[in-house]
Amino acid sequence: MSIMTEDEANTLDELLTKTTPKVNPSIRGITAKKGSFKMITVDDFSAEYITSKAIATRQSPEEIIHTLINQDIAAANY
């Protein structure tokens, strides 16, 4: 997992502290599903893979991650 530098953390903190997100619950975004939102940090390779797979399959990144986790659990139980 990628670790943020001090400058990156300060920039993110400033952005999240000083800005109010504008949301419209009727529009489903790429990282929002049914009103829930979780922020995770992944390395660049993982982010590119998930994004590319999401575009190719017309699924959200959450759906891609969900599928990968289910496959991993199924393989472990087999």
C-alpha positions in Angstrom: 0.0 0.0 0.0 1.3 3.4 -0.9 2.0 5.8 1.9 1.4 9.6 1.5 4.1 12.0 2.0 3.7 14.8 4.6 3.1 17.3 1.8 0.4 15.1 0.2 -1.3 14.5 3.5 -1.3 18.3 4.2 -2.7 19.1 0.8 -5.5 16.4 1.1 -6.3 17.7 4.6 -6.5 21.3 3.4 -8.7 20.2 0.4 -11.1 18.2 2.6 -11.2 20.8 5.4 -11.7 23.9 3.3 -14.0 22.7 0.6 -17.6 21.5 0.8 -18.4 18.8 -1.7 -21.4 19.4 -3.9 -23.4 16.3 -4.2 -26.6 15.2 -5.9 -27.9 12.0 -4.5 -29.9 11.3 -7.6 -26.7 11.0 -9.7 -24.6 7.9 -9.1 -20.9 8.7 -9.3 -17.9 6.4 -10.0 -17.1 6.0 -6.3 -20.6 6.3 -4.8 -23.2 3.5 -4.5 -26.4 3.7 -2.5 -25.2 6.6 -0.4 -22.1 5.0 1.0 -18.6 6.2 0.4 -15.3 4.8 1.6 -11.9 6.2 0.7 -9.1 3.8 0.2 -5.5 4.3 -1.0 -4.0 1.9 -3.5 -0.7 2.0 -5.4 -0.6 3.3 -9.0 -0.6 -0.1 -10.6 -3.7 -1.3 -8.8 -5.5 2.0 -9.5 -4.7 1.7 -13.2 -5.8 -2.0 -13.3 -9.1 -1.3 -11.5 -9.8 1.7 -13.7 -9.0 -0.1 -16.9 -11.0 -3.1 -15.9 -14.0 -0.9 -14.9 -13.9 0.9 -18.2 -13.6 -2.3 -20.2 -16.4 -4.1 -18.4 -18.6 -1.0 -17.9 -18.7 -1.6 -14.1 -17.8 0.6 -11.2 -14.5 0.3 -9.4 -16.4 -1.0 -6.4 -17.9 -3.8 -8.5 -14.5 -4.8 -9.8 -13.1 -4.9 -6.3 -16.1 -6.8 -5.1 -15.7 -9.4 -7.8 -11.9 -9.8 -7.1 -12.6 -10.3 -3.4 -15.4 -12.8 -4.1 -13.1 -14.8 -6.4 -10.3 -14.8 -3.7 -12.7 -16.0 -1.1 -14.1 -18.7 -3.4 -10.6 -19.9 -4.2 -9.7 -20.0 -0.5 -12.8 -22.1 0.3 -12.2 -24.5 -2.6 
